[in-house]
């Protein structure tokens, strides 16, 4: 077991570690199943791993809590009303430079700018207004940890980065579940990891 772990670590030498970030497909996008699938496919085709995925419907209270940092801004009430107006699709994404790359893939926050300067970006294609701009992405590692914890309180980012990130970075033992829209470590590898963790505790 120890030799296998050592070889895996050796094979990843020089490879930048993956980051985690949060992606939200907003109510305006989720009202159109074809657009929702198209955006998730774009994310997939750009090398992101879907670590966790779920659909939910924010209450006004939860929307206020999530966007609390904007509570003094003029658009806060409009944003809360919109984000609690329908279902959203929420995902933990992973890859090298995940935060930067997901924000680049989305395009500018302002839809007018996205449509004219980056028409092939997600917001350039699917954004409607500056509020109904299709998607959300974490803007920093600190924000990513907070936002992931908000939607996935059971997820342990540090544990994932320590135990599973090397396998995802290696990329050979990962499978994609298109029904759940999530990547998973193949079962036999999961069993080996569990056995290894038990052995190391002895």
C-alpha positions in Angstrom: 0.0 0.0 0.0 2.8 2.4 1.0 4.7 1.7 -2.2 1.5 2.4 -4.3 1.0 5.7 -2.5 4.7 6.6 -3.0 4.6 5.9 -6.7 1.4 7.9 -7.1 3.0 10.9 -5.3 6.1 10.5 -7.5 4.0 10.5 -10.7 2.4 13.8 -9.6 5.7 15.6 -9.0 5.8 18.8 -11.0 2.0 18.8 -11.6 0.3 21.9 -10.2 -2.3 21.0 -7.5 -6.0 21.3 -8.3 -8.1 24.1 -6.8 -11.8 23.8 -5.8 -14.3 26.4 -6.7 -18.1 26.8 -6.6 -20.3 27.2 -9.7 -23.9 28.2 -9.6 -26.2 28.0 -12.7 -28.7 30.7 -11.9 -32.6 30.6 -12.2 -32.6 32.3 -15.6 -30.4 29.6 -17.0 -32.1 26.7 -15.2 -35.5 27.6 -16.6 -34.2 26.3 -19.9 -33.1 22.6 -19.6 -31.3 22.8 -23.0 -29.3 25.8 -21.9 -28.5 24.2 -18.5 -27.2 21.0 -20.2 -25.2 23.1 -22.7 -23.4 25.1 -20.0 -22.6 22.0 -17.9 -21.2 20.4 -21.1 -19.1 23.5 -21.7 -17.7 23.2 -18.2 -17.0 19.5 -18.7 -15.3 20.0 -22.0 -13.0 22.6 -20.5 -11.4 20.1 -18.3 -13.2 20.6 -15.0 -14.1 17.8 -12.7 -17.5 17.9 -11.1 -16.8 16.9 -7.5 -20.3 17.5 -6.1 -23.5 18.5 -7.9 -27.0 19.3 -6.7 -30.2 21.2 -7.6 -31.8 23.4 -5.0 -34.2 26.3 -4.5 -33.0 29.1 -2.3 -35.4 30.7 0.1 -35.2 34.5 0.3 -33.5 34.1 3.7 -30.8 31.8 2.4 -30.2 34.1 -0.6 -29.7 37.0 1.7 -27.3 35.0 3.8 -25.3 33.8 0.8 -25.0 37.3 -0.7 -24.6 39.0 2.7 -21.4 40.8 1.5 -23.6 42.8 -0.9 -26.3 43.8 1.5 -25.3 47.5 1.4 -25.3 47.7 -2.4 -28.2 49.1 -4.4 -28.8 45.8 -6.3 -29.0 43.6 -3.2 -32.8 43.3 -3.0 -33.1 42.6 -6.7 -30.4 40.0 -6.5 -32.0 38.2 -3.5 -35.5 38.2 -5.2 -34.0 36.8 -8.4 -31.9 34.1 -6.8 -34.8 32.8 -4.8 -37.2 32.9 -7.8 -36.5 29.4 -9.1 -34.3 26.3 -9.0 -30.5 26.6 -9.3 -27.8 24.1 -10.1 -24.8 24.1 -7.8 -21.5 22.4 -8.4 -18.1 22.0 -6.8 -15.6 22.1 -9.6 -11.9 21.1 -9.5 -8.9 21.6 -11.8 -5.7 23.4 -12.0 -6.4 27.2 -11.6 -10.1 26.3 -11.2 -11.1 29.7 -9.8 -9.5 31.7 -12.5 -10.5 29.4 -15.3 -14.1 29.2 -14.3 -14.4 33.0 -14.1 -12.8 33.3 -17.5 -15.2 30.8 -19.0 -18.2 32.7 -17.6 -17.1 36.0 -19.1 -17.6 39.5 -17.8 -20.2 40.0 -15.0 -21.9 42.8 -17.1 -23.8 41.0 -19.8 -23.6 43.9 -22.3 -19.8 43.8 -22.0 -19.8 40.0 -22.3 -22.0 40.1 -25.5 -19.8 42.6 -27.2 -16.3 41.7 -26.0 -16.6 38.0 -25.3 -19.6 36.7 -27.2 -18.5 33.1 -27.0 -18.4 33.2 -23.2 -21.2 31.6 -21.1 -22.6 35.0 -20.2 -22.1 36.3 -23.7 -24.3 33.4 -25.0 -26.8 33.0 -22.2 -26.8 36.1 -20.0 -29.9 38.4 -20.1 -29.1 41.3 -17.7 -26.4 42.1 -15.1 -28.5 40.3 -12.5 -29.8 37.5 -14.7 -26.3 36.7 -16.0 -26.6 32.9 -16.1 -23.8 31.9 -13.6 -21.9 32.6 -10.5 -18.3 31.7 -9.6 -16.1 32.1 -6.5 -13.7 35.0 -6.8 -11.0 33.8 -4.4 -9.9 30.7 -2.5 -11.4 32.2 0.7 -14.7 32.8 -1.1 -14.6 29.3 -2.6 -14.3 27.6 0.9 -17.1 29.7 2.3 -19.4 29.1 -0.6 -18.7 25.4 -0.8 -19.5 25.2 2.9 -22.7 27.1 2.5 -24.2 24.7 -0.1 -22.3 21.5 0.8 -21.8 21.6 4.6 -21.0 17.9 4.7 -18.1 18.4 2.3 -14.6 18.6 3.8 -12.4 20.6 1.4 -9.2 20.0 3.3 -9.8 16.2 3.4 -10.6 16.1 -0.3 -7.4 18.1 -1.2 -5.3 15.7 0.9 -6.9 12.4 0.0 -8.6 12.6 -3.4 -6.9 15.5 -5.2 -3.8 13.5 -6.1 -6.0 10.9 -7.8 -8.0 13.5 -9.7 -4.8 15.2 -10.8 -3.5 11.9 -12.0 -6.8 11.4 -13.8 -6.5 7.6 -14.5 -8.9 6.2 -11.9 -11.8 8.6 -12.3 -15.2 7.9 -13.8 -18.0 10.3 -14.8 -21.7 9.6 -13.8 -23.7 11.4 -16.4 -27.0 10.9 -14.5 -25.7 12.5 -11.2 -23.4 14.7 -13.2 -20.4 14.0 -10.9 -16.9 12.5 -11.2 -16.0 9.7 -8.8 -13.0 7.7 -8.0 -13.5 4.2 -9.3 -14.8 1.8 -6.5 -11.8 -0.5 -6.4 -9.5 2.6 -5.8 -11.9 3.9 -3.1 -11.6 0.5 -1.3 -7.8 0.6 -1.5 -7.7 4.1 -0.1 -9.9 3.0 2.8 -7.7 0.0 3.5 -4.6 2.2 3.3 -6.0 4.7 5.8 -6.8 1.9 8.3 -3.3 0.4 7.8 -1.7 3.8 8.5 -3.6 4.2 11.7 -2.3 1.0 13.1 
